[in-house]
């Protein structure tokens, strides 16, 4: 679906109405969507599609996924503190074990990826040859 410039602009306005102190407010999202849907705008589907995309990006940027090759309970607090220092206090951090990493860890926050795993380094080495 092609979304025109005005629909993008309107979606951004709706998105900004849902922000409170730099964070998305779930109650405001519901309220804004209810009001917008009841208004029955002409380009409603395009605006709602773009709005959903913006909300998804915001949620992804506030969620960190940490994978490690083995359980690391002692380091979890340190990693969580460092991530919250860099990305802000509202960051949600989840930890998981992925033995495919061989050793090390991999952190993804939105589109930012920090790969300090042996698997990642082997892949980089492979790509250089």
The first five atom37 places (N, CA, C, CB, O) and aatype in JSON, in Angstrom:
{
  "aatype": [20, 20, 20, 20, 20, 20, 20, 20, 20, 20, 20, 20, 20, 20, 20, 20, 20, 20, 20, 20, 20, 20, 20, 20, 20, 20, 20, 20, 20, 20, 20, 20, 20, 20, 20, 20, 20, 20, 20, 20, 20, 20, 20, 20, 20, 20, 20, 20, 20, 20, 20, 20, 20, 20, 20, 20, 20, 20, 20, 20, 20, 20, 20, 20, 20, 20, 20, 20, 20, 20, 20, 20, 20, 20, 20, 20, 20, 20, 20, 20, 20, 20, 20, 20, 20, 20, 20, 20, 20, 20, 20, 20, 20, 20, 20, 20, 20, 20, 20, 20, 20, 20, 20, 20, 20, 20, 20, 20, 20, 20, 20, 20, 20, 20, 20, 20, 20, 20, 20, 20, 20, 20, 20, 20, 20, 20, 20, 20, 20],
  "atom_mask": [
    [1, 1, 1, 1, 1],
    [1, 1, 1, 1, 1],
    [1, 1, 1, 1, 1],
    [1, 1, 1, 1, 1],
    [1, 1, 1, 1, 1],
    [1, 1, 1, 1, 1],
    [1, 1, 1, 1, 1],
    [1, 1, 1, 1, 1],
    [1, 1, 1, 1, 1],
    [1, 1, 1, 1, 1],
    [1, 1, 1, 1, 1],
    [1, 1, 1, 1, 1],
    [1, 1, 1, 1, 1],
    [1, 1, 1, 1, 1],
    [1, 1, 1, 1, 1],
    [1, 1, 1, 1, 1],
    [1, 1, 1, 1, 1],
    [1, 1, 1, 1, 1],
    [1, 1, 1, 1, 1],
    [1, 1, 1, 1, 1],
    [1, 1, 1, 1, 1],
    [1, 1, 1, 1, 1],
    [1, 1, 1, 1, 1],
    [1, 1, 1, 1, 1],
    [1, 1, 1, 1, 1],
    [1, 1, 1, 1, 1],
    [1, 1, 1, 1, 1],
    [1, 1, 1, 1, 1],
    [1, 1, 1, 1, 1],
    [1, 1, 1, 1, 1],
    [1, 1, 1, 1, 1],
    [1, 1, 1, 1, 1],
    [1, 1, 1, 1, 1],
    [1, 1, 1, 1, 1],
    [1, 1, 1, 1, 1],
    [1, 1, 1, 1, 1],
    [1, 1, 1, 1, 1],
    [1, 1, 1, 1, 1],
    [1, 1, 1, 1, 1],
    [1, 1, 1, 1, 1],
    [1, 1, 1, 1, 1],
    [1, 1, 1, 1, 1],
    [1, 1, 1, 1, 1],
    [1, 1, 1, 1, 1],
    [1, 1, 1, 1, 1],
    [1, 1, 1, 1, 1],
    [1, 1, 1, 1, 1],
    [1, 1, 1, 1, 1],
    [1, 1, 1, 1, 1],
    [1, 1, 1, 1, 1],
    [1, 1, 1, 1, 1],
    [1, 1, 1, 1, 1],
    [1, 1, 1, 1, 1],
    [1, 1, 1, 1, 1],
    [1, 1, 1, 1, 1],
    [1, 1, 1, 1, 1],
    [1, 1, 1, 1, 1],
    [1, 1, 1, 1, 1],
    [1, 1, 1, 1, 1],
    [1, 1, 1, 1, 1],
    [1, 1, 1, 1, 1],
    [1, 1, 1, 1, 1],
    [1, 1, 1, 1, 1],
    [1, 1, 1, 1, 1],
    [1, 1, 1, 1, 1],
    [1, 1, 1, 1, 1],
    [1, 1, 1, 1, 1],
    [1, 1, 1, 1, 1],
    [1, 1, 1, 1, 1],
    [1, 1, 1, 1, 1],
    [1, 1, 1, 1, 1],
    [1, 1, 1, 1, 1],
    [1, 1, 1, 1, 1],
    [1, 1, 1, 1, 1],
    [1, 1, 1, 1, 1],
    [1, 1, 1, 1, 1],
    [1, 1, 1, 1, 1],
    [1, 1, 1, 1, 1],
    [1, 1, 1, 1, 1],
    [1, 1, 1, 1, 1],
    [1, 1, 1, 1, 1],
    [1, 1, 1, 1, 1],
    [1, 1, 1, 1, 1],
    [1, 1, 1, 1, 1],
    [1, 1, 1, 1, 1],
    [1, 1, 1, 1, 1],
    [1, 1, 1, 1, 1],
    [1, 1, 1, 1, 1],
    [1, 1, 1, 1, 1],
    [1, 1, 1, 1, 1],
    [1, 1, 1, 1, 1],
    [1, 1, 1, 1, 1],
    [1, 1, 1, 1, 1],
    [1, 1, 1, 1, 1],
    [1, 1, 1, 1, 1],
    [1, 1, 1, 1, 1],
    [1, 1, 1, 1, 1],
    [1, 1, 1, 1, 1],
    [1, 1, 1, 1, 1],
    [1, 1, 1, 1, 1],
    [1, 1, 1, 1, 1],
    [1, 1, 1, 1, 1],
    [1, 1, 1, 1, 1],
    [1, 1, 1, 1, 1],
    [1, 1, 1, 1, 1],
    [1, 1, 1, 1, 1],
    [1, 1, 1, 1, 1],
    [1, 1, 1, 1, 1],
    [1, 1, 1, 1, 1],
    [1, 1, 1, 1, 1],
    [1, 1, 1, 1, 1],
    [1, 1, 1, 1, 1],
    [1, 1, 1, 1, 1],
    [1, 1, 1, 1, 1],
    [1, 1, 1, 1, 1],
    [1, 1, 1, 1, 1],
    [1, 1, 1, 1, 1],
    [1, 1, 1, 1, 1],
    [1, 1, 1, 1, 1],
    [1, 1, 1, 1, 1],
    [1, 1, 1, 1, 1],
    [1, 1, 1, 1, 1],
    [1, 1, 1, 1, 1],
    [1, 1, 1, 1, 1],
    [1, 1, 1, 1, 1],
    [1, 1, 1, 1, 1],
    [1, 1, 1, 1, 1],
    [1, 1, 1, 1, 1],
    [1, 1, 1, 1, 1]
  ],
  "atom_positions": [
    [[0.84, -1.17, 0.0], [0.0, 0.0, 0.0], [0.89, 1.24, 0.0], [-0.95, -0.01, 1.21], [1.81, 1.36, 0.81]],
    [[0.6, 2.14, -0.89], [1.33, 3.4, -0.99], [0.69, 4.4, -0.04], [1.34, 3.94, -2.46], [-0.52, 4.66, -0.11]],
    [[1.49, 4.96, 0.84], [0.98, 5.93, 1.82], [1.45, 7.32, 1.4], [1.46, 5.59, 3.28], [2.65, 7.55, 1.23]],
    [[0.51, 8.23, 1.23], [0.88, 9.57, 0.77], [1.5, 10.4, 1.91], [-0.34, 10.29, 0.2], [1.45, 10.02, 3.08]],
    [[2.06, 11.5, 1.53], [2.79, 12.35, 2.46], [1.9, 12.9, 3.57], [3.44, 13.5, 1.71], [2.31, 12.99, 4.73]],
    [[0.68, 13.26, 3.21], [-0.23, 13.8, 4.22], [-0.61, 12.74, 5.26], [-1.5, 14.36, 3.55], [-0.73, 13.04, 6.44]],
    [[-0.8, 11.51, 4.81], [-1.13, 10.43, 5.74], [0.04, 10.19, 6.69], [-1.47, 9.13, 4.98], [-0.17, 9.95, 7.88]],
    [[1.26, 10.25, 6.18], [2.44, 10.09, 7.04], [2.51, 11.21, 8.08], [3.72, 10.08, 6.2], [2.81, 10.97, 9.25]],
    [[2.24, 12.42, 7.62], [2.28, 13.57, 8.52], [1.21, 13.43, 9.62], [2.07, 14.88, 7.73], [1.48, 13.7, 10.79]],
    [[0.02, 13.01, 9.23], [-1.06, 12.84, 10.21], [-0.74, 11.71, 11.2], [-2.39, 12.55, 9.49], [-1.04, 11.82, 12.39]],
    [[-0.14, 10.64, 10.7], [0.24, 9.53, 11.59], [1.29, 10.0, 12.58], [0.77, 8.33, 10.78], [1.23, 9.62, 13.75]],
    [[2.22, 10.81, 12.15], [3.25, 11.33, 13.05], [2.63, 12.23, 14.11], [4.32, 12.11, 12.25], [3.05, 12.21, 15.27]],
    [[1.64, 13.02, 13.73], [0.94, 13.87, 14.7], [0.23, 13.01, 15.75], [-0.07, 14.79, 13.99], [0.3, 13.3, 16.95]],
    [[-0.45, 11.95, 15.29], [-1.12, 11.05, 16.23], [-0.11, 10.39, 17.17], [-1.92, 9.97, 15.47], [-0.34, 10.26, 18.37]],
    [[1.01, 9.98, 16.59], [2.06, 9.34, 17.38], [2.59, 10.29, 18.45], [3.22, 8.88, 16.47], [2.78, 9.89, 19.6]],
    [[2.82, 11.54, 18.09], [3.32, 12.53, 19.05], [2.31, 12.81, 20.16], [3.67, 13.84, 18.33], [2.7, 13.11, 21.28]],
    [[1.02, 12.69, 19.85], [0.0, 12.87, 20.88], [0.05, 11.75, 21.92], [-1.4, 12.93, 20.24], [-0.4, 11.94, 23.05]],
    [[0.58, 10.61, 21.55], [0.64, 9.45, 22.45], [1.88, 9.43, 23.32], [0.58, 8.18, 21.64], [2.01, 8.56, 24.19]],
    [[2.78, 10.36, 23.13], [4.01, 10.39, 23.9], [3.83, 11.22, 25.18], [5.17, 10.96, 23.05], [3.27, 12.32, 25.14]],
    [[4.31, 10.66, 26.3], [4.29, 11.36, 27.58], [5.7, 11.24, 28.16], [3.2, 10.77, 28.57], [6.16, 10.14, 28.45]],
    [[6.37, 12.36, 28.33], [7.74, 12.38, 28.85], [8.68, 11.48, 28.05], [7.75, 11.96, 30.32], [9.52, 10.78, 28.63]],
    [[8.54, 11.49, 26.74], [9.42, 10.71, 25.87], [9.09, 9.22, 25.82], [10.81, 10.87, 26.32], [9.86, 8.45, 25.23]],
    [[7.98, 8.8, 26.41], [7.58, 7.39, 26.41], [6.15, 7.27, 25.87], [7.67, 6.79, 27.85], [5.32, 8.16, 26.05]],
    [[5.9, 6.15, 25.2], [4.54, 5.89, 24.73], [3.63, 5.6, 25.92], [4.51, 4.71, 23.74], [4.02, 4.9, 26.85]],
    [[2.43, 6.16, 25.88], [1.44, 5.91, 26.92], [0.31, 5.08, 26.33], [0.91, 7.25, 27.53], [-0.38, 5.53, 25.41]],
    [[0.14, 3.88, 26.85], [-0.84, 2.94, 26.3], [-2.26, 3.5, 26.35], [-0.78, 1.63, 27.05], [-3.03, 3.29, 25.41]],
    [[-2.6, 4.19, 27.4], [-3.94, 4.77, 27.53], [-4.17, 5.84, 26.46], [-4.14, 5.38, 28.93], [-5.25, 5.93, 25.87]],
    [[-3.15, 6.63, 26.22], [-3.27, 7.66, 25.18], [-3.39, 7.05, 23.8], [-2.08, 8.6, 25.23], [-4.12, 7.56, 22.95]],
    [[-2.68, 5.96, 23.57], [-2.79, 5.29, 22.26], [-4.23, 4.86, 22.03], [-1.83, 4.05, 22.18], [-4.79, 5.1, 20.96]],
    [[-4.83, 4.22, 23.04], [-6.22, 3.78, 22.9], [-7.16, 4.97, 22.66], [-6.66, 3.02, 24.15], [-8.03, 4.91, 21.79]],
    [[-6.97, 6.03, 23.44], [-7.83, 7.2, 23.32], [-7.7, 7.85, 21.95], [-7.5, 8.21, 24.41], [-8.7, 8.18, 21.31]],
    [[-6.47, 8.03, 21.5], [-6.23, 8.66, 20.2], [-6.82, 7.82, 19.07], [-4.73, 8.87, 19.97], [-7.45, 8.35, 18.16]],
    [[-6.62, 6.5, 19.15], [-7.15, 5.63, 18.1], [-8.68, 5.62, 18.1], [-6.63, 4.21, 18.28], [-9.29, 5.64, 17.03]],
    [[-9.29, 5.6, 19.27], [-10.75, 5.64, 19.34], [-11.3, 6.91, 18.71], [-11.23, 5.54, 20.78], [-12.25, 6.87, 17.93]],
    [[-10.69, 8.04, 19.04], [-11.14, 9.32, 18.48], [-10.91, 9.37, 16.98], [-10.41, 10.49, 19.17], [-11.76, 9.86, 16.23]],
    [[-9.77, 8.88, 16.53], [-9.45, 8.94, 15.1], [-10.38, 8.03, 14.29], [-7.98, 8.54, 14.86], [-10.86, 8.43, 13.23]],
    [[-10.63, 6.83, 14.8], [-11.51, 5.9, 14.08], [-12.93, 6.43, 14.03], [-11.48, 4.5, 14.73], [-13.61, 6.28, 13.02]],
    [[-13.39, 7.04, 15.12], [-14.75, 7.59, 15.14], [-14.89, 8.79, 14.21], [-15.14, 7.98, 16.56], [-16.0, 9.1, 13.77]],
    [[-13.79, 9.47, 13.9], [-13.83, 10.62, 12.99], [-13.99, 10.18, 11.54], [-12.58, 11.46, 13.14], [-14.41, 10.99, 10.71]],
    [[-13.67, 8.93, 11.21], [-13.81, 8.37, 9.86], [-13.15, 9.24, 8.8], [-15.29, 8.19, 9.52], [-13.8, 9.76, 7.9]],
    [[-11.85, 9.39, 8.94], [-11.05, 10.18, 8.01], [-11.01, 9.52, 6.63], [-9.63, 10.37, 8.55], [-11.18, 8.3, 6.51]],
    [[-10.78, 10.32, 5.61], [-10.75, 9.83, 4.24], [-9.55, 8.91, 3.99], [-10.71, 11.01, 3.26], [-9.67, 7.9, 3.31]],
    [[-8.4, 9.25, 4.54], [-7.19, 8.44, 4.35], [-6.87, 7.63, 5.61], [-6.0, 9.34, 3.97], [-5.7, 7.44, 5.95]],
    [[-7.91, 7.16, 6.28], [-7.77, 6.49, 7.57], [-6.88, 5.26, 7.56], [-9.1, 6.11, 8.06], [-6.07, 5.08, 8.47]],
    [[-7.01, 4.4, 6.55], [-6.23, 3.17, 6.52], [-4.74, 3.46, 6.39], [-6.7, 2.29, 5.37], [-3.92, 2.8, 7.04]],
    [[-4.38, 4.42, 5.56], [-2.97, 4.78, 5.4], [-2.39, 5.37, 6.67], [-2.81, 5.76, 4.26], [-1.26, 5.05, 7.04]],
    [[-3.15, 6.23, 7.32], [-2.69, 6.85, 8.57], [-2.52, 5.8, 9.66], [-3.69, 7.94, 9.03], [-1.52, 5.79, 10.37]],
    [[-3.5, 4.91, 9.78], [-3.42, 3.87, 10.82], [-2.28, 2.89, 10.53], [-4.74, 3.1, 10.91], [-1.63, 2.42, 11.46]],
    [[-2.04, 2.6, 9.28], [-0.93, 1.71, 8.92], [0.41, 2.34, 9.3], [-0.96, 1.4, 7.41], [1.27, 1.67, 9.87]],
    [[0.58, 3.59, 8.99], [1.82, 4.3, 9.32], [1.95, 4.47, 10.83], [1.86, 5.68, 8.63], [3.05, 4.35, 11.38]],
    [[0.84, 4.74, 11.51], [0.84, 4.88, 12.97], [1.3, 3.57, 13.62], [-0.56, 5.28, 13.49], [2.11, 3.58, 14.54]],
    [[0.77, 2.45, 13.14], [1.16, 1.14, 13.67], [2.66, 0.91, 13.48], [0.36, 0.01, 12.98], [3.33, 0.38, 14.36]],
    [[3.17, 1.32, 12.34], [4.6, 1.18, 12.05], [5.44, 2.0, 13.03], [4.9, 1.61, 10.6], [6.45, 1.51, 13.55]],
    [[5.04, 3.24, 13.29], [5.77, 4.11, 14.21], [5.75, 3.56, 15.63], [5.18, 5.53, 14.19], [6.77, 3.59, 16.33]],
    [[4.6, 3.06, 16.06], [4.5, 2.48, 17.4], [5.39, 1.24, 17.5], [3.03, 2.11, 17.73], [6.06, 1.04, 18.51]],
    [[5.4, 0.42, 16.46], [6.25, -0.77, 16.45], [7.72, -0.43, 16.58], [6.02, -1.57, 15.19], [8.45, -1.07, 17.33]],
    [[8.16, 0.6, 15.83], [9.55, 1.03, 15.93], [9.89, 1.52, 17.32], [9.84, 2.13, 14.91], [10.97, 1.24, 17.83]],
    [[8.97, 2.26, 17.94], [9.21, 2.79, 19.28], [9.31, 1.65, 20.3], [8.09, 3.76, 19.69], [10.16, 1.68, 21.18]],
    [[8.45, 0.66, 20.16], [8.49, -0.48, 21.09], [9.78, -1.26, 20.91], [7.28, -1.41, 20.87], [10.4, -1.67, 21.9]],
    [[10.19, -1.46, 19.66], [11.45, -2.17, 19.41], [12.64, -1.43, 19.99], [11.65, -2.37, 17.9], [13.57, -2.04, 20.51]],
    [[12.61, -0.11, 19.92], [13.74, 0.67, 20.43], [13.78, 0.71, 21.95], [13.69, 2.08, 19.88], [14.78, 1.13, 22.53]],
    [[12.71, 0.29, 22.6], [12.65, 0.26, 24.07], [12.77, -1.16, 24.61], [11.34, 0.89, 24.55], [12.53, -1.39, 25.8]],
    [[13.15, -2.12, 23.75], [13.28, -3.52, 24.14], [14.66, -4.03, 23.78], [12.19, -4.38, 23.48], [15.09, -3.9, 22.63]],
    [[15.35, -4.6, 24.74], [16.69, -5.17, 24.51], [16.6, -6.69, 24.65], [17.74, -4.58, 25.5], [16.03, -7.21, 25.61]],
    [[17.19, -7.38, 23.68], [17.26, -8.84, 23.73], [18.72, -9.23, 23.87], [16.62, -9.49, 22.45], [19.53, -8.95, 22.98]],
    [[19.06, -9.87, 24.97], [20.43, -10.28, 25.24], [20.5, -11.79, 25.13], [20.92, -9.79, 26.65], [19.78, -12.51, 25.84]],
    [[21.35, -12.28, 24.25], [21.56, -13.72, 24.09], [22.97, -14.04, 24.52], [21.31, -14.18, 22.62], [23.91, -13.29, 24.23]],
    [[23.11, -15.15, 25.22], [24.45, -15.58, 25.63], [24.58, -17.08, 25.36], [24.72, -15.26, 27.13], [23.58, -17.79, 25.26]],
    [[25.82, -17.53, 25.23], [26.06, -18.95, 24.96], [25.77, -19.81, 26.17], [27.5, -19.15, 24.51], [25.41, -20.98, 26.02]],
    [[25.92, -19.26, 27.35], [25.62, -19.99, 28.59], [24.95, -19.03, 29.57], [26.93, -20.61, 29.21], [25.06, -17.82, 29.4]],
    [[24.26, -19.55, 30.58], [23.63, -18.66, 31.55], [24.65, -17.75, 32.24], [22.88, -19.48, 32.6], [25.74, -18.19, 32.58]],
    [[24.28, -16.48, 32.43], [25.2, -15.53, 33.06], [24.48, -14.7, 34.1], [25.84, -14.62, 32.0], [24.29, -13.5, 33.89]],
    [[24.09, -15.28, 35.22], [23.31, -14.55, 36.22], [24.05, -13.38, 36.85], [22.88, -15.49, 37.3], [23.43, -12.35, 37.13]],
    [[25.35, -13.49, 37.09], [26.08, -12.41, 37.75], [26.23, -11.19, 36.83], [27.46, -12.9, 38.2], [26.18, -10.06, 37.3]],
    [[26.41, -11.43, 35.55], [26.62, -10.33, 34.61], [25.33, -9.66, 34.18], [27.35, -10.83, 33.4], [25.36, -8.57, 33.61]],
    [[24.18, -10.29, 34.45], [22.91, -9.73, 34.0], [22.66, -8.34, 34.56], [21.77, -10.64, 34.39], [22.21, -7.45, 33.84]],
    [[22.96, -8.14, 35.82], [22.73, -6.83, 36.45], [23.63, -5.77, 35.82], [22.98, -6.9, 37.96], [23.19, -4.65, 35.58]],
    [[24.88, -6.12, 35.57], [25.81, -5.16, 34.98], [25.4, -4.79, 33.56], [27.24, -5.72, 34.98], [25.43, -3.62, 33.18]],
    [[25.01, -5.79, 32.78], [24.58, -5.54, 31.4], [23.31, -4.7, 31.4], [24.35, -6.86, 30.65], [23.18, -3.76, 30.61]],
    [[22.36, -5.04, 32.27], [21.12, -4.28, 32.36], [21.4, -2.83, 32.72], [20.19, -4.91, 33.39], [20.82, -1.92, 32.13]],
    [[22.28, -2.6, 33.68], [22.61, -1.23, 34.08], [23.26, -0.46, 32.94], [23.55, -1.24, 35.3], [22.93, 0.71, 32.72]],
    [[24.18, -1.1, 32.22], [24.83, -0.42, 31.09], [23.85, -0.08, 29.98], [25.95, -1.29, 30.55], [23.91, 1.0, 29.41]],
    [[22.95, -1.02, 29.67], [21.96, -0.77, 28.62], [21.0, 0.34, 29.01], [21.19, -2.05, 28.32], [20.65, 1.19, 28.19]],
    [[20.58, 0.35, 30.27], [19.66, 1.4, 30.72], [20.36, 2.75, 30.77], [19.08, 1.06, 32.09], [19.72, 3.79, 30.57]],
    [[21.65, 2.75, 31.03], [22.41, 4.0, 31.03], [22.49, 4.55, 29.6], [23.83, 3.77, 31.6], [22.38, 5.76, 29.4]],
    [[22.69, 3.67, 28.64], [22.82, 4.12, 27.25], [21.48, 4.45, 26.59], [23.54, 3.06, 26.44], [21.37, 5.45, 25.88]],
    [[20.45, 3.61, 26.83], [19.18, 3.75, 26.12], [18.06, 4.35, 26.96], [18.76, 2.43, 25.61], [16.97, 4.58, 26.42]],
    [[18.27, 4.59, 28.23], [17.25, 5.2, 29.07], [16.62, 4.21, 30.04], [16.18, 5.8, 28.21], [16.73, 3.0, 29.87]],
    [[15.97, 4.76, 31.04], [15.46, 3.95, 32.15], [14.27, 3.09, 31.76], [15.07, 4.85, 33.3], [14.03, 2.07, 32.41]],
    [[13.52, 3.43, 30.74], [12.33, 2.67, 30.37], [12.6, 1.44, 29.53], [11.39, 3.55, 29.64], [11.68, 0.87, 28.95]],
    [[13.86, 1.04, 29.45], [14.24, -0.09, 28.61], [13.84, -1.42, 29.25], [15.74, -0.07, 28.33], [14.08, -1.64, 30.44]],
    [[13.23, -2.29, 28.47], [12.87, -3.63, 28.92], [13.94, -4.6, 28.41], [11.44, -4.03, 28.42], [14.19, -4.66, 27.21]],
    [[14.55, -5.36, 29.31], [15.66, -6.25, 28.94], [15.24, -7.69, 29.16], [16.94, -5.92, 29.76], [14.74, -8.05, 30.23]],
    [[15.46, -8.52, 28.13], [15.18, -9.95, 28.26], [16.46, -10.73, 27.96], [14.02, -10.39, 27.31], [17.23, -10.38, 27.07]],
    [[16.66, -11.79, 28.73], [17.86, -12.62, 28.57], [17.45, -14.01, 28.08], [18.64, -12.72, 29.91], [16.42, -14.55, 28.49]],
    [[18.28, -14.57, 27.2], [18.05, -15.93, 26.73], [19.39, -16.61, 26.46], [17.16, -15.94, 25.45], [20.41, -15.95, 26.28]],
    [[19.36, -17.93, 26.45], [20.57, -18.71, 26.18], [20.47, -19.26, 24.76], [20.74, -19.88, 27.22], [19.47, -19.86, 24.38]],
    [[21.53, -19.04, 23.98], [21.61, -19.52, 22.6], [22.95, -20.23, 22.43], [21.45, -18.35, 21.57], [23.96, -19.56, 22.21]],
    [[23.0, -21.56, 22.53], [24.27, -22.28, 22.44], [24.95, -22.14, 21.08], [24.04, -23.74, 22.74], [26.15, -22.41, 20.96]],
    [[24.21, -21.72, 20.04], [24.81, -21.53, 18.72], [25.86, -20.42, 18.7], [23.72, -21.21, 17.7], [26.67, -20.35, 17.78]],
    [[25.84, -19.56, 19.7], [26.82, -18.46, 19.77], [28.22, -18.97, 20.1], [26.39, -17.43, 20.8], [29.19, -18.23, 19.92]],
    [[28.35, -20.17, 20.57], [29.58, -20.86, 20.97], [30.12, -20.26, 22.27], [30.64, -20.78, 19.86], [30.27, -20.98, 23.26]],
    [[30.41, -18.98, 22.29], [30.85, -18.27, 23.49], [30.55, -16.79, 23.29], [32.38, -18.5, 23.78], [30.41, -16.33, 22.16]],
    [[30.46, -16.05, 24.38], [30.2, -14.62, 24.27], [28.72, -14.31, 24.36], [30.76, -14.08, 22.98], [27.94, -15.1, 24.87]],
    [[28.34, -13.13, 23.85], [26.94, -12.71, 23.9], [26.61, -11.82, 22.73], [26.65, -11.99, 25.22], [27.49, -11.34, 22.01]],
    [[25.29, -11.6, 22.53], [24.78, -10.77, 21.45], [23.64, -9.93, 22.03], [24.29, -11.64, 20.23], [22.75, -10.46, 22.69]],
    [[23.68, -8.62, 21.8], [22.66, -7.71, 22.32], [22.01, -6.99, 21.14], [23.27, -6.69, 23.33], [22.7, -6.48, 20.25]],
    [[20.67, -6.95, 21.14], [19.95, -6.21, 20.1], [18.94, -5.29, 20.77], [19.24, -7.18, 19.12], [18.08, -5.73, 21.53]],
    [[19.06, -4.0, 20.47], [18.12, -2.99, 20.94], [17.63, -2.26, 19.69], [18.78, -1.99, 21.99], [18.36, -1.48, 19.09]],
    [[16.38, -2.52, 19.31], [15.86, -1.96, 18.07], [16.68, -2.45, 16.89], [15.86, -0.43, 18.12], [16.77, -3.66, 16.66]],
    [[17.28, -1.53, 16.15], [18.12, -1.92, 15.02], [19.61, -1.95, 15.38], [17.89, -0.97, 13.85], [20.45, -2.29, 14.54]],
    [[19.95, -1.58, 16.61], [21.33, -1.63, 17.07], [21.68, -3.06, 17.51], [21.57, -0.63, 18.23], [20.95, -3.67, 18.29]],
    [[22.79, -3.58, 17.0], [23.23, -4.93, 17.36], [24.68, -4.88, 17.8], [23.04, -5.91, 16.18], [25.53, -4.33, 17.1]],
    [[24.96, -5.46, 18.96], [26.32, -5.64, 19.45], [26.56, -7.14, 19.52], [26.55, -4.94, 20.85], [25.97, -7.82, 20.36]],
    [[27.42, -7.64, 18.66], [27.68, -9.08, 18.6], [29.11, -9.33, 19.08], [27.48, -9.65, 17.16], [30.07, -9.06, 18.36]],
    [[29.24, -9.83, 20.3], [30.54, -10.16, 20.88], [30.6, -11.67, 21.1], [30.77, -9.39, 22.21], [31.04, -12.14, 22.14]],
    [[30.17, -12.4, 20.08], [30.15, -13.86, 20.19], [31.21, -14.46, 19.26], [28.75, -14.43, 19.86], [31.66, -13.81, 18.32]],
    [[31.57, -15.68, 19.53], [32.53, -16.38, 18.69], [31.9, -16.63, 17.32], [32.97, -17.72, 19.34], [32.56, -16.5, 16.29]],
    [[30.62, -16.98, 17.31], [29.94, -17.2, 16.03], [29.97, -15.94, 15.16], [28.5, -17.63, 16.26], [30.2, -16.03, 13.96]],
    [[29.73, -14.79, 15.76], [29.77, -13.53, 15.03], [31.16, -13.23, 14.48], [29.31, -12.4, 15.91], [31.3, -12.75, 13.35]],
    [[32.17, -13.5, 15.26], [33.54, -13.26, 14.81], [33.93, -14.23, 13.7], [34.53, -13.38, 15.98], [34.62, -13.85, 12.76]],
    [[33.49, -15.48, 13.81], [33.77, -16.46, 12.75], [33.08, -16.03, 11.45], [33.29, -17.88, 13.17], [33.65, -16.18, 10.37]],
    [[31.88, -15.51, 11.57], [31.18, -15.04, 10.38], [31.91, -13.86, 9.74], [29.75, -14.63, 10.74], [32.04, -13.8, 8.52]],
    [[32.4, -12.92, 10.57], [33.17, -11.79, 10.04], [34.44, -12.27, 9.36], [33.53, -10.81, 11.16], [34.81, -11.76, 8.3]],
    [[35.09, -13.24, 9.94], [36.32, -13.81, 9.35], [36.01, -14.46, 8.02], [36.96, -14.84, 10.3], [36.75, -14.29, 7.06]],
    [[34.92, -15.19, 7.95], [34.49, -15.84, 6.71], [34.23, -14.82, 5.62], [33.23, -16.68, 6.95], [34.61, -15.03, 4.47]],
    [[33.59, -13.71, 5.98], [33.26, -12.67, 5.0], [34.51, -11.96, 4.46], [32.31, -11.64, 5.63], [34.48, -11.45, 3.34]],
    [[35.58, -11.91, 5.22], [36.79, -11.24, 4.74], [37.54, -12.07, 3.71], [37.72, -10.93, 5.92], [38.32, -11.53, 2.92]],
    [[37.3, -13.38, 3.71], [37.98, -14.24, 2.73], [37.17, -14.5, 1.53], [38.36, -15.52, 3.34], [37.61, -15.21, 0.63]]
  ]
}
